[in-house]
Amino acid sequence: MRAFVFPGQGAQTIGMGRALADAYPEARAVFEEVDEALQEKLSALIWDGDIETLTLTLNAQPALMATSIAAMRALEAEGIGMADADFVAGHSLGEYSALCAAGSLSLTDTARLLRARGAAMQEAVPVGVGAMAAILGLGFDDVHAVAEEAAQGEVCQAANDNDPGQVVVSGHLAAVERAVEIAKARGAKRALMLPVSAPFHCALMQPAAAAMSEALAAVPIDAPQVPVVVNVRAEAVTEPDRIRALLVAQVTGSVRWRESVQYMEGAGVTQFWEIGAGKALSGMIKRIAKGAETRAIGTPEDVAAAKAALND
């Protein structure tokens, strides 16, 4: 069994997806449609802009989605599609890419939702008020306890359960700084503040959740062609109204990526194809599902290798 998985923020690079757009008209059409949906040349920023501007949340989110869907369209041009997947899943914003790939959301709606999501998440908390930190070498339950101790009346939550040795905490700046020190004292291999512009996936994002509830209410969502393993539940979902509600919950809820991969592994998935920019999810998956085969697909060469692998 095979799952198609889609990366989240942090995977962005200048030039991502350009080779796909040059090689496949279907991939180029994705970037053109996203440019049209946003009424701006996001593709120019992705391919020729500066990384600081691309990394702004309201740009990175639709840009990473566009790159993932361009890679998906290139695969489809080679005869590889949802019929070759048993599940789809995505890390945070990647969940929107997964839903678009599986036919739940249109590309135009996905681009506009992610622009709205990025702006809402950025505006929810003034710069400097919140923070995130990666805790390496402690399990989720240990980090959850660290976050609870560090809160001291402020918000501090275990936000991303990425893999057995990497959990991200999110919340008020001082509380996250306390969590870093407590984690080090409890034996974390490393605990470091992350260069992010807002404290994602914690209670401070409630204004963004309210904004996304309104935005999602105005958008049609169809049943996906294959089940979507959602971040906040770490289980497969196909019912459109439930997908809508869980996308809202995802803004303030934890990204349960480790459990999501374990769910798919438990269902029989042995191959995970990371579709879009980078290889971050592949690294996490290898640490979660030891025997799993991973494949990153972000270039025409990757598409050709995937096609060859399927035809073996």
VMD Tcl script that draws the C-alpha trace (Angstrom):
set ca {
  {0.00 0.00 0.00}
  {1.08 3.54 -0.73}
  {0.43 7.00 0.75}
  {1.03 10.34 -0.93}
  {2.19 12.90 1.66}
  {2.59 16.65 1.27}
  {5.13 18.90 3.05}
  {4.48 21.89 5.27}
  {6.14 25.20 6.01}
  {9.93 25.18 6.16}
  {10.39 23.21 2.93}
  {10.31 26.32 0.73}
  {13.29 27.20 -1.49}
  {13.75 29.71 -4.28}
  {13.33 27.92 -7.60}
  {11.16 25.08 -6.33}
  {8.90 23.66 -9.02}
  {10.52 25.58 -11.88}
  {11.97 22.46 -13.54}
  {8.57 20.77 -13.30}
  {6.91 23.78 -14.93}
  {9.52 23.78 -17.70}
  {9.10 20.04 -18.35}
  {5.33 19.68 -17.98}
  {2.68 22.08 -19.31}
  {0.31 20.59 -16.71}
  {2.67 21.69 -13.92}
  {3.10 25.17 -15.40}
  {-0.68 25.52 -15.55}
  {-0.83 25.02 -11.77}
  {1.41 28.01 -11.10}
  {-0.54 30.09 -13.64}
  {-3.85 29.21 -11.97}
  {-2.49 30.06 -8.51}
  {-1.18 33.40 -9.84}
  {-4.64 34.09 -11.26}
  {-6.41 33.04 -8.05}
  {-4.25 35.36 -5.93}
  {-4.15 38.15 -8.53}
  {-0.37 38.35 -8.29}
  {2.72 36.69 -9.72}
  {3.48 34.33 -6.85}
  {5.36 32.17 -9.36}
  {7.86 35.00 -9.94}
  {8.51 35.17 -6.19}
  {8.90 31.37 -5.98}
  {11.36 31.17 -8.87}
  {13.22 34.49 -8.79}
  {12.37 36.23 -5.52}
  {14.19 36.39 -2.20}
  {13.85 33.70 0.43}
  {12.84 36.13 3.20}
  {9.76 37.24 1.25}
  {8.92 33.69 0.19}
  {9.18 32.52 3.80}
  {6.51 34.98 4.97}
  {3.63 32.77 6.05}
  {1.09 34.25 3.66}
  {3.45 33.51 0.73}
  {5.02 30.22 1.84}
  {1.69 28.46 2.35}
  {0.21 28.87 -1.17}
  {3.69 28.56 -2.73}
  {4.38 25.17 -1.17}
  {0.91 23.97 -2.10}
  {1.39 25.09 -5.72}
  {4.70 23.21 -5.90}
  {3.10 20.05 -4.50}
  {0.17 20.17 -6.90}
  {2.53 20.87 -9.82}
  {4.44 17.70 -8.90}
  {1.12 15.83 -8.66}
  {0.08 17.04 -12.11}
  {3.44 15.93 -13.52}
  {2.86 12.48 -12.04}
  {-0.63 12.43 -13.54}
  {0.82 13.34 -16.94}
  {2.88 10.15 -16.63}
  {-0.17 8.07 -15.73}
  {0.27 8.11 -11.93}
  {-2.65 9.41 -9.89}
  {-4.94 8.85 -6.95}
  {-5.63 5.31 -8.16}
  {-2.05 4.58 -7.08}
  {-2.56 5.86 -3.50}
  {-4.44 4.34 -0.58}
  {-4.20 7.44 1.63}
  {-3.14 11.06 1.41}
  {-1.88 13.20 4.28}
  {-0.09 16.50 4.72}
  {1.87 18.28 7.46}
  {-0.07 21.36 8.60}
  {-0.60 23.43 5.40}
  {0.25 20.21 3.51}
  {-3.17 18.91 4.54}
  {-4.66 21.47 2.15}
  {-2.33 20.21 -0.60}
  {-3.47 16.66 0.15}
  {-7.14 17.65 -0.08}
  {-6.54 19.49 -3.36}
  {-4.62 16.53 -4.81}
  {-7.43 14.18 -3.79}
  {-10.11 16.34 -5.40}
  {-11.75 17.69 -2.22}
  {-10.80 21.30 -2.89}
  {-10.33 23.11 -6.19}
  {-6.88 24.54 -6.86}
  {-8.20 28.11 -6.93}
  {-10.04 27.69 -3.62}
  {-7.00 26.02 -2.03}
  {-4.72 28.90 -3.04}
  {-7.12 31.50 -1.68}
  {-7.73 29.55 1.54}
  {-4.00 29.25 2.18}
  {-3.42 32.93 1.50}
  {-6.19 33.69 4.00}
  {-4.83 31.13 6.46}
  {-1.30 32.51 6.24}
  {-2.48 36.08 6.71}
  {-4.80 35.13 9.60}
  {-2.08 33.15 11.38}
  {0.37 36.03 10.95}
  {-2.12 38.61 12.22}
  {-3.40 36.53 15.16}
  {-0.40 37.32 17.35}
  {1.79 40.45 17.18}
  {5.40 39.76 16.15}
  {7.52 39.09 19.22}
  {4.65 37.94 21.45}
  {4.77 34.26 20.47}
  {7.43 31.71 19.62}
  {8.07 28.07 18.79}
  {10.91 25.74 19.77}
  {11.99 22.27 18.69}
  {12.71 19.76 21.46}
  {14.90 16.88 20.28}
  {15.42 13.64 22.16}
  {12.31 13.63 24.36}
  {9.05 11.84 23.60}
  {5.70 13.55 23.17}
  {4.44 12.83 26.69}
  {7.66 14.22 28.19}
  {7.43 17.38 26.10}
  {3.74 17.77 26.95}
  {4.74 17.73 30.63}
  {7.54 20.24 29.95}
  {5.07 22.58 28.22}
  {2.59 22.35 31.09}
  {5.32 23.21 33.61}
  {6.63 26.07 31.48}
  {3.22 27.70 30.91}
  {2.92 29.41 34.32}
  {-0.36 31.03 33.34}
  {0.70 31.68 29.75}
  {0.14 29.51 26.66}
  {2.67 26.75 26.02}
  {1.60 23.64 24.11}
  {3.14 20.66 22.36}
  {2.25 21.79 18.83}
  {3.90 19.36 16.39}
  {4.50 15.71 17.24}
  {6.82 15.18 14.28}
  {8.62 11.92 15.05}
  {9.78 9.90 18.07}
  {12.60 12.32 18.83}
  {11.25 15.69 17.68}
  {8.39 17.63 19.22}
  {7.75 21.34 18.68}
  {6.27 23.57 21.40}
  {4.38 26.77 20.70}
  {3.01 29.65 22.76}
  {3.99 32.88 24.47}
  {7.66 33.79 24.00}
  {8.63 33.68 27.68}
  {6.82 30.38 28.22}
  {8.52 28.76 25.21}
  {11.90 30.04 26.45}
  {11.15 28.43 29.83}
  {10.24 25.20 28.05}
  {13.61 25.15 26.30}
  {15.45 25.39 29.62}
  {13.23 22.81 31.35}
  {13.64 20.40 28.42}
  {17.43 20.72 28.56}
  {17.36 20.03 32.30}
  {15.25 16.91 31.64}
  {17.75 15.45 29.20}
  {16.72 16.75 25.79}
  {19.52 16.29 23.24}
  {18.79 19.74 21.90}
  {16.19 22.41 22.50}
  {16.24 25.39 20.19}
  {14.07 28.34 19.31}
  {12.74 28.23 15.74}
  {12.91 31.13 13.25}
  {9.15 31.45 12.77}
  {7.01 34.55 12.58}
  {4.12 33.30 14.73}
  {3.27 30.59 17.33}
  {1.39 28.11 15.15}
  {-0.87 25.28 16.37}
  {-1.61 26.60 19.84}
  {-4.41 28.46 21.61}
  {-2.95 31.85 20.61}
  {-4.10 31.06 17.06}
  {-7.80 31.24 18.04}
  {-8.41 34.45 16.03}
  {-7.02 32.67 12.97}
  {-9.28 29.67 13.62}
  {-12.29 31.99 13.65}
  {-11.16 33.54 10.36}
  {-10.68 30.12 8.77}
  {-14.07 28.93 9.98}
  {-15.61 31.81 8.04}
  {-13.42 31.26 4.96}
  {-14.04 27.50 4.85}
  {-17.80 27.94 5.25}
  {-17.85 29.73 1.89}
  {-15.96 27.03 -0.04}
  {-17.34 23.74 -1.44}
  {-15.57 20.61 -0.17}
  {-16.11 17.30 -1.96}
  {-15.39 13.81 -0.67}
  {-11.74 12.97 -1.42}
  {-10.93 10.30 -3.97}
  {-8.92 8.48 -1.27}
  {-9.12 8.89 2.53}
  {-7.25 11.84 4.06}
  {-5.39 11.13 7.32}
  {-5.96 14.39 9.19}
  {-3.46 16.09 11.50}
  {-5.63 16.69 14.54}
  {-7.15 13.19 14.68}
  {-4.41 11.00 13.15}
  {-7.08 8.96 11.39}
  {-8.64 8.71 7.95}
  {-11.55 11.00 7.12}
  {-13.68 11.20 3.96}
  {-16.81 13.12 5.01}
  {-16.74 16.73 3.71}
  {-18.36 18.44 6.71}
  {-15.97 16.65 9.06}
  {-13.01 17.69 6.89}
  {-14.21 21.30 7.09}
  {-14.50 21.22 10.89}
  {-11.12 19.54 11.33}
  {-9.38 22.11 9.12}
  {-10.63 24.76 11.54}
  {-9.53 22.70 14.56}
  {-6.11 22.25 12.95}
  {-5.27 25.96 13.35}
  {-5.08 25.70 17.14}
  {-4.64 21.91 17.42}
  {-1.52 19.76 17.45}
  {-0.09 18.32 14.25}
  {-0.10 14.62 15.17}
  {2.28 13.59 12.40}
  {3.97 10.69 14.24}
  {0.59 9.14 15.02}
  {-0.67 9.81 11.47}
  {2.24 7.87 9.99}
  {1.71 5.08 12.54}
  {-1.97 4.97 11.56}
  {-1.08 4.53 7.89}
  {1.61 1.99 8.70}
  {-0.90 0.07 10.81}
  {-3.33 0.08 7.87}
  {-0.69 -1.59 5.70}
  {1.11 1.32 4.03}
  {4.72 0.43 3.20}
  {5.50 3.22 0.69}
  {5.33 6.95 1.37}
  {5.75 9.35 -1.54}
  {6.55 12.93 -0.47}
  {5.15 15.14 -3.20}
  {6.49 18.68 -3.51}
  {9.43 20.58 -2.05}
  {12.14 19.00 0.09}
  {12.54 15.74 1.95}
  {11.67 16.69 5.52}
  {8.68 14.35 5.80}
  {10.69 11.45 4.37}
  {13.22 11.87 7.17}
  {10.49 11.91 9.82}
  {8.76 8.88 8.30}
  {11.98 6.84 8.35}
  {12.28 7.54 12.08}
  {8.62 6.56 12.68}
  {8.05 3.58 10.37}
  {11.42 1.86 10.33}
  {10.71 -0.51 7.44}
  {8.90 1.98 5.21}
  {10.12 2.96 1.77}
  {10.15 6.71 1.12}
  {10.41 8.63 -2.13}
  {10.60 12.41 -2.58}
  {9.09 13.78 -5.81}
  {9.92 17.39 -6.60}
  {11.72 17.34 -9.96}
  {11.18 15.82 -13.43}
  {13.90 13.28 -12.59}
  {11.98 12.27 -9.47}
  {8.82 11.85 -11.55}
  {10.66 9.64 -14.05}
  {12.12 7.52 -11.23}
  {8.66 7.12 -9.67}
  {7.21 6.02 -13.00}
  {10.04 3.50 -13.46}
  {9.51 2.16 -9.93}
  {5.79 1.62 -10.54}
  {6.47 -0.14 -13.82}
  {9.06 -2.54 -12.37}
}
mol new
graphics top color blue
foreach p $ca { graphics top sphere $p radius 0.5 }
foreach p [lrange $ca 0 end-1] q [lrange $ca 1 end] { graphics top cylinder $p $q radius 0.2 }
display resetview
